[in-house]
Amino acid sequence: VLGGIAMAFGAEFLDRTVRSQEPIEEKLKLAFLGIYPRIEESKEGLVARDLEVFAQPKSVAAECLRTIRTNILFMMPEKPLKTIVVTSAGPQEGKTTAATALAITMATSGNQVLLVDADMRRPRMHRIFGHQNNAGLSSLTLGEGALPDLIRSTPVPNLKVLTSGPVPPNPSELLHAKAFKRLVDEMAERFDRVIIDSPPVGVVADALVLGTYAHGTVFVLRAGATSIDMARHAVRQLRDVNAHLVGAILNDLNLADHRYDSYAYYYKYGYYED
């Protein structure tokens, strides 16, 4: 019994992944924006999970996103964050789902929101909203077409989407172009909020370039999966290019796990239950 207890404590001690608010604030020196709970994949697949906060506005996930939205808006009340990049340290951490949910939540509050798929290597926004991806962000950067013509509608009121467009051979160089910076400025003029889904920082340099253009960057960490060392390295890279780090979202947090009882109590209080 004592050996089992020792092994359990040892495993917990050796776990180098981010699981709570404390390492985000103490080790990464980031503001904690909130959690996004684990949403089990339904028979409708990934698309249904990405649109959970729109399909279930009274769900725990939707309430969590409203908290995150409020925290982001309070970060700079005098100078609104019009363009926000959402990124992560590595792949499969849920930054696309988080970006989509954040855009939906801001749109449902009355803002005119544009959701931009800047992950040109692994684009997903066109699949989430059921659009073709024959033209989009890459096309506009190359001078092909105009922004109003390539903005697509969504089922969410006040939310538009700009897909990535054809995958270019050199996405990072495309983002460095002056035309791309002018495009971001045009988006900010046309919309109240622009949410940009970026590739992971630890994989390619795209997020670092985008971070220099945007008013703020939101960092997504997957609970129990993102290592503190990888996250620290990614955050250091963003700070090196003077990206304005707004804070971090702890994603895919399993509220059924007893280790997260404090979060479960807070978010499952049942404010919206009948």
C-alpha positions as CSV (number, residue, x, y, z in Angstrom):
1,V,0.0,0.0,0.0
2,L,2.8,2.4,0.9
3,G,4.6,1.5,-2.3
4,G,1.5,2.3,-4.3
5,I,1.0,5.6,-2.6
6,A,4.7,6.5,-3.3
7,M,4.3,5.6,-6.9
8,A,1.2,7.7,-7.3
9,F,2.9,10.7,-5.7
10,G,6.0,10.0,-7.8
11,A,4.0,10.0,-11.0
12,E,2.3,13.3,-10.1
13,F,5.6,14.8,-9.2
14,L,7.2,13.8,-12.5
15,D,4.3,15.0,-14.6
16,R,5.7,18.0,-16.5
17,T,2.4,18.9,-18.3
18,V,0.2,21.9,-17.6
19,R,-2.9,20.9,-15.6
20,S,-4.0,23.9,-13.7
21,Q,-3.9,27.7,-13.4
22,E,-0.9,27.9,-11.2
23,P,1.9,26.9,-13.7
24,I,0.4,29.2,-16.3
25,E,0.7,32.2,-14.0
26,E,3.8,31.2,-12.0
27,K,6.0,29.5,-14.6
28,L,4.8,31.0,-17.9
29,K,4.0,34.4,-16.4
30,L,0.8,34.6,-18.4
31,A,-2.6,35.8,-17.4
32,F,-5.1,33.0,-16.9
33,L,-8.1,33.6,-19.2
34,G,-10.1,30.6,-18.2
35,I,-10.7,26.9,-19.1
36,Y,-12.4,25.2,-22.1
37,P,-13.8,21.8,-21.0
38,R,-13.4,18.6,-22.8
39,I,-16.2,18.0,-25.3
40,E,-16.6,14.3,-26.3
41,E,-16.8,13.8,-30.0
42,S,-20.4,13.0,-31.0
43,K,-21.7,11.0,-33.9
44,E,-21.7,14.3,-35.9
45,G,-17.9,14.4,-35.5
46,L,-15.3,17.2,-35.1
47,V,-17.5,19.9,-36.7
48,A,-20.2,19.5,-34.0
49,R,-17.5,19.8,-31.3
50,D,-16.1,23.0,-32.9
51,L,-19.6,24.5,-33.0
52,E,-20.6,23.4,-29.5
53,V,-20.9,26.9,-28.0
54,F,-23.3,27.9,-30.8
55,A,-25.4,24.7,-30.8
56,Q,-25.6,24.6,-27.0
57,P,-25.5,28.3,-25.7
58,K,-26.5,27.2,-22.2
59,S,-23.8,24.5,-21.9
60,V,-20.8,24.6,-19.6
61,A,-18.5,25.1,-22.6
62,A,-20.5,28.2,-23.6
63,E,-20.3,29.6,-20.1
64,C,-16.6,29.0,-20.0
65,L,-16.1,30.9,-23.3
66,R,-18.2,33.8,-22.0
67,T,-15.8,34.1,-19.1
68,I,-12.8,34.0,-21.4
69,R,-14.3,36.6,-23.6
70,T,-15.0,38.9,-20.7
71,N,-11.4,38.4,-19.4
72,I,-9.9,39.3,-22.8
73,L,-12.1,42.4,-23.1
74,F,-11.0,43.6,-19.6
75,M,-7.3,43.3,-20.4
76,M,-7.3,46.6,-22.3
77,P,-10.6,48.4,-21.8
78,E,-9.3,51.7,-23.1
79,K,-7.8,50.2,-26.3
80,P,-9.9,47.3,-27.6
81,L,-8.1,44.3,-29.0
82,K,-9.5,44.3,-32.6
83,T,-7.1,41.6,-34.0
84,I,-6.4,38.6,-31.9
85,V,-4.1,35.7,-32.9
86,V,-4.9,32.3,-31.3
87,T,-2.0,29.8,-31.3
88,S,-0.4,27.0,-29.2
89,A,2.9,25.4,-28.6
90,G,2.3,22.3,-30.6
91,P,-0.2,20.6,-32.8
92,Q,-3.4,18.8,-31.5
93,E,-3.8,21.2,-28.6
94,G,-7.2,22.6,-29.7
95,K,-6.3,26.1,-30.9
96,T,-8.6,25.9,-33.9
97,T,-11.6,24.9,-31.7
98,A,-10.7,27.6,-29.2
99,A,-10.4,30.2,-32.0
100,T,-13.8,29.2,-33.4
101,A,-15.5,29.2,-30.0
102,L,-14.1,32.6,-29.1
103,A,-15.2,34.1,-32.4
104,I,-18.7,32.7,-32.0
105,T,-19.0,34.0,-28.4
106,M,-17.9,37.5,-29.4
107,A,-20.3,37.5,-32.4
108,T,-23.2,36.4,-30.2
109,S,-22.5,39.4,-27.9
110,G,-23.2,41.8,-30.8
111,N,-19.8,42.3,-32.3
112,Q,-19.2,42.0,-36.1
113,V,-16.5,39.3,-36.1
114,L,-14.3,37.9,-38.9
115,L,-12.7,34.5,-38.2
116,V,-9.6,34.0,-40.4
117,D,-7.9,30.7,-41.1
118,A,-4.2,31.6,-41.3
119,D,-3.1,28.0,-40.8
120,M,-2.3,27.5,-44.4
121,R,-0.6,24.2,-43.8
122,R,-3.5,22.4,-42.1
123,P,-6.6,24.6,-42.8
124,R,-9.9,23.5,-41.1
125,M,-12.2,26.5,-41.2
126,H,-13.7,25.7,-44.5
127,R,-14.7,22.2,-43.3
128,I,-16.2,23.6,-40.0
129,F,-18.5,25.9,-41.9
130,G,-19.0,23.8,-45.0
131,H,-17.3,26.1,-47.6
132,Q,-15.0,25.5,-50.5
133,N,-11.4,26.5,-50.1
134,N,-10.6,27.4,-53.7
135,A,-9.9,31.0,-52.7
136,G,-9.2,32.8,-49.5
137,L,-6.4,34.4,-47.5
138,S,-3.5,33.2,-49.7
139,S,-5.3,34.5,-52.8
140,L,-5.8,37.9,-51.3
141,T,-2.1,38.2,-50.2
142,L,-1.1,37.5,-53.8
143,G,-3.4,40.2,-55.0
144,E,-6.1,37.8,-56.4
145,G,-9.6,39.1,-55.6
146,A,-10.9,41.6,-53.0
147,L,-11.6,41.0,-49.3
148,P,-15.4,41.6,-49.5
149,D,-15.8,39.1,-52.3
150,L,-14.0,36.3,-50.4
151,I,-15.6,36.7,-47.0
152,R,-18.1,33.8,-46.4
153,S,-21.2,33.7,-44.3
154,T,-21.8,31.3,-41.4
155,P,-24.9,30.1,-39.5
156,V,-23.8,32.3,-36.6
157,P,-25.3,35.9,-36.6
158,N,-22.6,38.6,-37.0
159,L,-19.9,36.0,-37.8
160,K,-18.1,35.8,-41.1
161,V,-15.2,33.6,-42.1
162,L,-12.2,33.9,-44.4
163,T,-10.8,30.5,-45.4
164,S,-7.1,29.9,-46.0
165,G,-7.4,29.5,-49.7
166,P,-5.1,27.3,-51.8
167,V,-2.1,26.0,-49.8
168,P,1.0,28.0,-50.9
169,P,4.5,26.4,-51.1
170,N,5.9,29.1,-48.8
171,P,3.3,30.3,-46.2
172,S,5.8,32.0,-43.9
173,E,7.2,34.1,-46.7
174,L,3.7,35.0,-47.8
175,L,2.9,36.3,-44.3
176,H,6.0,38.5,-44.4
177,A,4.8,40.3,-47.4
178,K,3.6,43.9,-47.0
179,A,0.4,43.0,-48.7
180,F,-0.5,40.7,-45.8
181,K,0.0,43.5,-43.2
182,R,-2.2,45.8,-45.3
183,L,-4.8,43.0,-45.5
184,V,-4.9,42.6,-41.7
185,D,-5.3,46.4,-41.3
186,E,-8.2,46.3,-43.8
187,M,-9.9,43.5,-41.8
188,A,-9.6,45.5,-38.6
189,E,-11.3,48.5,-40.3
190,R,-14.2,46.4,-41.6
191,F,-14.9,44.4,-38.4
192,D,-15.2,44.9,-34.7
193,R,-13.1,41.9,-33.9
194,V,-10.8,39.7,-36.1
195,I,-9.9,36.3,-34.7
196,I,-6.9,34.7,-36.5
197,D,-6.3,31.0,-36.2
198,S,-2.5,30.5,-36.5
199,P,-0.3,27.5,-36.8
200,P,1.5,26.3,-33.6
201,V,4.5,28.3,-32.5
202,G,6.7,25.3,-31.9
203,V,6.3,23.9,-35.5
204,V,6.6,26.9,-37.9
205,A,7.4,30.6,-37.6
206,D,4.0,31.7,-38.9
207,A,2.6,32.5,-35.5
208,L,5.6,34.7,-34.7
209,V,5.0,36.8,-37.8
210,L,1.2,37.0,-37.1
211,G,1.9,38.0,-33.5
212,T,3.7,41.1,-34.6
213,Y,0.7,42.2,-36.7
214,A,-2.1,41.6,-34.2
215,H,-3.2,43.6,-31.2
216,G,-3.0,40.5,-29.0
217,T,-2.1,36.8,-28.9
218,V,-4.0,34.2,-27.0
219,F,-2.1,31.1,-26.1
220,V,-3.9,27.7,-25.9
221,L,-2.6,24.8,-23.7
222,R,-4.1,21.4,-23.6
223,A,-4.5,20.1,-20.0
224,G,-2.4,17.1,-19.3
225,A,-0.8,17.2,-22.8
226,T,1.2,20.4,-23.2
227,S,4.5,20.2,-21.5
228,I,5.6,23.1,-19.4
229,D,9.0,23.1,-21.1
230,M,7.5,23.3,-24.6
231,A,5.1,26.0,-23.5
232,R,7.8,28.0,-21.9
233,H,9.9,27.8,-25.1
234,A,6.9,28.9,-27.3
235,V,6.1,31.8,-25.0
236,R,9.7,33.0,-25.0
237,Q,9.7,33.0,-28.8
238,L,6.5,35.1,-28.9
239,R,8.0,37.6,-26.4
240,D,11.2,37.8,-28.4
241,V,9.3,39.3,-31.3
242,N,7.3,41.6,-29.0
243,A,4.0,39.9,-29.5
244,H,1.4,41.1,-27.0
245,L,0.5,38.0,-25.1
246,V,-3.0,38.6,-23.7
247,G,-3.1,35.3,-21.7
248,A,-3.7,31.6,-21.9
249,I,-6.6,29.2,-22.2
250,L,-6.4,25.8,-20.5
251,N,-8.1,23.6,-23.1
252,D,-9.6,20.1,-23.0
253,L,-9.9,20.0,-19.3
254,N,-11.8,17.0,-18.1
255,L,-14.3,18.2,-15.5
256,A,-15.1,14.6,-14.5
257,D,-11.5,14.2,-13.2
258,H,-11.4,14.6,-9.4
259,R,-8.2,16.6,-9.7
260,Y,-10.3,19.4,-11.3
261,D,-13.1,19.4,-8.7
262,S,-12.6,23.1,-8.0
263,Y,-13.2,24.0,-11.7
264,A,-16.1,21.6,-11.9
265,Y,-17.8,23.2,-8.9
266,Y,-17.4,26.6,-10.3
267,Y,-18.5,25.9,-13.9
268,K,-21.1,23.3,-13.2
269,Y,-23.0,25.4,-10.6
270,G,-25.9,25.3,-12.9
271,Y,-26.6,29.0,-13.4
272,Y,-28.4,28.3,-16.8
273,E,-30.1,25.1,-15.8
274,D,-33.9,25.0,-15.7
